[in-house]
């Protein structure tokens, strides 16, 4: 039975769409095909959050001579998600609002047919729901290799998520994560075999951020901006920054705090801002489309989260050359050597956060030195080009079945800008 996908794949744009046909057997695909590898990325929907931004950047920069990306959105019918869709890849939009409705069978069959007709070689899933949905169906469709991505320490996962995670960890070929802290948590909580968990670190598009000069507070008499790029969620601990702002506001009347991001924690944060009498001194700007322009207006950038993987925002702060204060979570201390590339404080400690901000405000020389060093570090080790090459090499070795962890990690480390 052949099923047309014309209504579900975007044909209003130039996409490399394969002709429909029977899926090849494993024996027929024992070696790498002469054509580029086809990798289908499966995610709930698109947004401007960190994981989604990294995925879109990867899709944009992959060398199409080596890897042809496809995109499946499990629940990507809304306009905000559609507006972020890339222009040059086949896209399957499903309509999965719940796993408890009959539509799951229909949408699952559409997904299987999509994988077969597009002759997908590798499926890569993001987030729990997309993983639970896509991994078993990709096995049913005969996809050669399956990858799941877990880019956080799983601070919010329930026992049922850990149970399902253990099952998924056995069904996939590899679990990818972007920092060693998240890898260690996967090994501890889900019992994943060490050789099946690979760390591929994020990268940042340096060219977007180089227009701004590094932080320089020398002789500054006007407004000083302290900024954050973060979704408004409890894990981002923006209430700690509000406490620090209330402490510093009386001593530094020129300070303005700004947060670029939106989320469910906005009402609580607005109440805290009002209670601390900060008014316009602490601004929640909502979603910001031009992050480089936002960071160019900031003098100091803050990451105050309780938990992170490898923070996309932190990489952007470094690329923009901002003086940084960050909590010691996730990959923070791998990215930032304390006192060299930024100031690092314990999570959940508003007094330490306040003291670190005050150090930068009273020591412009330190702020500038840290900002310059942070930009140089991200330029030398965390470029977008290096990240994409790591993924391309990973896909090549995974497809060929030669994914031995230690040799792979040694080779990936040699891939620089």
N, C-alpha and C positions, 0 to 999 in steps of 0.2 A: 504493500500500500504506500503510495506517495502522496505527500500532503504539501500543498503550496504554502509558502510563508510570505507571499507578497504583501498582505495587509500588516505584517508585523515588523518587517525589516524596512528601514528607512531608505527609500529609493529616490528621495528628493535631493540627493547629494552624491558625489562621485565616490562609490564604495567598491572595494574589491570583493565582489560576491561570487562565490564558487557556484558552478553548476550543480544542481541537485543530483544525487546519485547514491548508490548503496555505500554504506560505511565500509572502509577497508578492514581486513582482518589484521590481527596482531602480526601474523607472519609476513603479510605484505608490507608492514610498516617497520620491519626489524631494523632497518637503517634509516637515517635521516632522509626525508623526501627531497627530490631535486628542487622543489618549490620551497618558499619560506615556511617556517613552522607557523601553524595557526593556533593562537592562544586566545581562548575565550575567557574574559574577565567577568565574574558574576558578583554583583553587589546589589544591596537593597534599592538604593536610589542615589542620585548625585546631589551633592551640596558643596558648600565652600569650606567644609571642615577638613582637618588635616589628612585623614586617610583618603578621602575622596579626591582631594587636591593632588596628593602624591600619585594616585592611580591615573588621573587625567594627564598629569605631566609625563608619566611613563608611556601612556598610549601615544601622546603627541611626539615623543622623541625616539621611539623605537625605530631602528633601521628596518624599513619595510623589505629590504632585500634579504633580511635574516628572519624577521618575525612579523607576521600579519596579525594585528589585534582585532578581536571582536568583542562586543560588549553586550551583556545581558543584564537588564534591570528588572529585579523581581517585583518591585512596586514603584516603577518610575513613570507613571502616567501624568503626574502633576507638572504644571508649567515651570516651576522653579527648577525641577530636575531636567526637564527637556531643554531649557535654555542653556544648560551646561554641557549638553551632549557634543562630543567631537564630530567634526564634519566628514571625516573620511574613513569611517569604519562601519561595517554592518552592525546594526543594533536591533536586538529583540527586546521589546517592552512587554513584560508580563503584567498581569493585573491581580497580584496576590496580596490581598489585605489580611488574610487569615489562613492558617493551615487547617482550620476546622470547618471549612466550607467545601461543598462539592467541586468548586472551581479548581481545587488543587489538582485533581486528576486531569482536567482539560489542559491547564497551564503546564503541568508536568510533561504531558505528551507533546505539547508545542516545543518545550525546551529540548526534549530528546530528539525530535525531528530537526530542530535547528542545529544541534551538534552534528547530527549525521549528514545533513545536506551541506553544511559548511565544511565537512571533513575536518573537524577540530582535532588537533593533536594533544593539546594541553588545556585543562580547565583550571582556573585559579579563582578561588572564592574569598570573599571578604565578609566579615561580621557573622554572627551566629545563625540568624534565620536563613540567610543565603547559603550558608554552608550546609545546614541541615537539609535544605531543599535540593541543592545542586549536586552534592557529592554522590549520594546513592544513584541519582538519575544519570550522572555522567558515567558511572560504572555500568549501568544498564545500557547506555548508548554505545559502549565499547571504546570510550576515549582512552587513549594509551596512558596518559599521565594526569594525575589530579593533585592539585596543590591547594592548601588552605593558608590564609594569612591571619596571624594573630599578633597585632602590633601594640598590645598593652599587657599589663601584669594581671589582668583579670580581676581587678579589685571588687567588681560588682557582681561577679558570677555566683549563681546559686548552686546548691548541690546537684540539681537536675542538669544545669548547664555543664558542670564538670563531668557528670555521668555521660551525657551526650558527647562531650568533647573527647572523652576517652574512646568512644566508638568511632568518631570521626577521625581521630588520630590514627586508628588502625586501618581505616578505609582509604585514606589519602596516601600518596607516595611520599610527600614531604609537607611539613608545616614550616612556613616562612614567618620570621619575625624580624623586627628592625633593631632590637637591642638585646644584650646578653641578660639583662634583668628579666625581661619577658620570657626569654628562653629558659632560664632557671626556674621560673614559676610554672611554665608548662611541664617541665620534667618533674617537678615536685607534685603538682596538683593533678595531673592527668596521666602520669606514668608513661609519657611518650618516649620511645626509644631515642637515645641521644643522637644516633646517626640519622634520624628522620626529622631533625629540627635544624634549620639553617638560618643564620643571621645575615640578612642583606640590609645594610644601612641606607637610610634616606639620603637624598641629595637636594640641592636647592639651585634654582636658576639664577646664577650670580648676576647676569647682565641686567636683570630687572631691578636690582638693588644698588648698582654701582654709581648711579647718578648722585646719590647723597654722600656728603663728606662725613667721616667719622665724627662722633660726638666731640664737641669742644665747648666747654663751659667757661673758659677763661674770659674774664671781664664781662660776663653776661649780667645785664641789668634788667632785661625784660622777662617775659614769661618763660618758665621752664616746664616742659611737658614730660610727664612720666606715663608711658603707654603700655598696654597689654593687647595682644591678639589672642582671643580665646572665646569659645562658646560659653554662654552663661549657664553653666552647670555646676552643681555643688563640688565636683571633683576639682574644678579649677581654683577653688578656694579664694575667690575674689573678695570675700568678706574680710580676709586677712589684710588685703591691700586697702580696703576701706578703713580698717582700724589704723593702719600705718598712716594713711592720708589724714585722718583725724588728729593723729599725734603730731604730724609735721606741719599741718596747715597754719597753726598759729605762729610758728617760727619762720616759715617761708611763705609769705603772702603771694609770691610770684608763681607758686606751683599750681599746675592744672593736671589732673589725672584723667586719662581717656582710655576707654575700653572699646575695641573693635570686635564685635561679635554679638550674637543673639542666642536666646535659649530660654528654657523653662524657669531658670532661676531669676529672671528679671524682676518680678514683683518683690521677692524677698530682698534683693540687692537695692532696689529703689527705696524700700522702707529703711534699710540700714543707712543709706546715704542721707535720707531726710532726718533720721534720728541723730546722726552725728553732726548735723548742721552743715554739711558740705555743699549743698546746693549745686551751683554750676562749677564748683571746684572739682567735682567728680562726675564725669560725663560718660553715660552709656550710649555709644553712638549707633548701636545696631550693626547689622551686617555691612561690611565695607568691601567693595569690589576691588579697589586699588590699594592693596596692602603696602606695596613699596612707597606710594605717596603718603600713606598714613604714617609709616615708620620714619620717613624723611622729616616729618614734623616733630618726632619725639626725640628727646635728649637721652632719656634713660628708658630701657625696656625691661619688663618684669615678667617672669614666669613664677607663679606662686602656688602651683598645683600640689595636691596631695599625692597624685599618681600620674605617670606618663609612660609612654614607650620612648621612642626617639621623637622628640617634639619637633613638628614642622615649624611651629612659631619660633622656637629657639634657633633653629637654623636660619630663619629669615632675619631674626634680630642680628645674628652674627654677620650675615651677608650685607645687611644695611649699615654695619659699622656702628651699632649702638652700644653704649655702656649698659651692661646687663647685670641684674640681680636675679638669681634663679634658685629654686629649692632643689635639694639633693634627692631627686627622684628619677627613676628610669635611666635613660642614657645621658642625663645632664652632666655627670662628672666625667663621662667619656668625651663629651663635646667640649666641656669647659674645665680647664685646669684652674682650680681656685687661685685667685690673686694674679692669674696670668691672662685669662681670657674673660673673666668676669668674677663677680662675687657670688659665692654659694652659701645658702643658709639652710637650716633644718626645715622640713615641712611642718606646717601647723604652728609656727612660732612668730607671731606678729611683732614681738619686740626685736627679734633678730632681723626681720625684714626691715623694720624701721631704722635700726642701727646701720644696716648696709646701705640703704638709700641715703641716709645722712652722711655717711662716709664719702659717697660720690659727690654729693652736693657741696661738701666742704673741701674737697680735694679734686679740683678740675684736672690736674695733671694725671692722677690715677685714673679718672674716668676716660680720658683720651687714650692713655696707654692701653687700657683694657679693650677699648673699642677697636683700635687699630689691630691689636693682636687677634681679636675674635674674627675680624674680617679676613685676615691672612690665613687663619686656621681653616676656615670654611672654604676659602679659595683653593687651598692646597690639597684638601682631603675630602671635601663633601660637595663637589660640583654635581650638577644634574647629569652631565655627560658620563662621569665615572659611575654614577648609580645605574644609568641605563645600560652601560656596558656590562656591569655585574649581572643584571637581570638577563641580558642576551646570552651571556656565557652560561648562566645557570640553566636556562631553557635548553640550550644545545646539549649540555651534559646530561640533564635529566631525561630528555627524549631518548638519547642513546643508551640509557640505562647504566651510565658510568658515573653515577653520583656517589662518590666516596667522599665523606665529609671533610676529612683533613686535607687531602690534595686539592679539593675544590676551594676550601677557604684560603689555602696558600696562594692559589692562582688568582682568586678574586682580589686578594689584598694587593696584588701587583698591578691591578688595573687602576691607573691614575687618570687625571684629567687629560 
